[in-house]
Amino acid sequence: MGENGNASVFNFSYTSFLLVGFPGLREWRPLLVLPLAFLYVSILSANALVIHTVVAQRSLHQPMYVLIALLLAVNICASTAVMPKMLEGFVHYANPISLHGCLAQMFFIYFTLLLDYNLLLAMAVDRYVAICHPLRYTDLMTSHLLGLMATFALTRSLGVAVPLVVLTAKARFCRTSVIRHFTCEYIALLSIACGDLTVNNRVGLAMRLVTVTFDLALLGTSYTRIIYAAFRISSGGARAKALHTCGSHLLVILTIYLSGLSTSIVFRVAKTVSQDVQNLLSAIYLLLPGALNPLIYGVRTKEIRQHIEKMLCGLQSPSDIREKSQTVRGDRELPG
């Protein structure tokens, strides 16, 4: 009986947890609920506005704009996987969550993050074909190819997110039931696990290195060739437009990868960094793309911006004004 008792103690694992994010802001937490709720609503509204614009305008039913809309739809899903539970944690100091709920949240966080990476790869392919092989663009970038890229993105994202969740589910959580984080991130969960975590650590690090290394290598190669080809375009207007479009994509890439890199570095030197700073960097990494991407694409992409202006303000786009002025001018030139 004693041996069974020891075995049961040894095999004990918590099945419910308390999320405690930003412990140093305990007195200020109620005051941050409204700003964070406003941020969440802004993320949903801005992304939904650009998606609606792309869907509603037939002239935007092209591969580049479809991929932008898909990226922003993923931003909405990623923010929704994090923000509601985060807001609940600011209302209640200790935010309860079950193991299954924690694993589900972790899956959606990493699945949407990986979809972000994969869609950026698809956008790099689209721009490579458009700028390096413009005469073959309509033949190559078909709806069939878009479907294949979407299938690849989903499969690759599942292939990384599912093993991480399965490995985490097999771990024993016996150190404490308190997760000092506002969300169920992989590293936060492993920090309260006990037993041999060698496989978890190696698989997590390997998947991160392989994914990031492969993606950055492919993105770097693609955009190097794209920029080189863009500078060889003889028309100044076409060259400026190509570089401007690539600049928007590169801004999004830098936002996602630099915020992720800073978070990884801080977690590696966690002993010298406060818990609140770690949580803040995680929040930036998880929420910044959803906040900035619709601004980058909605403001810097001329075609999307013009349609949004017409829809929100009833303004005529510059192209419409030019077309009308040309029509009037042509009518005046017609013999009476």
Order of alpha helices (4+ residues) and beta strands (2+ residues): alpha-beta-alpha-alpha-beta-alpha-alpha-alpha-beta-alpha-alpha-alpha-alpha-alpha-alpha
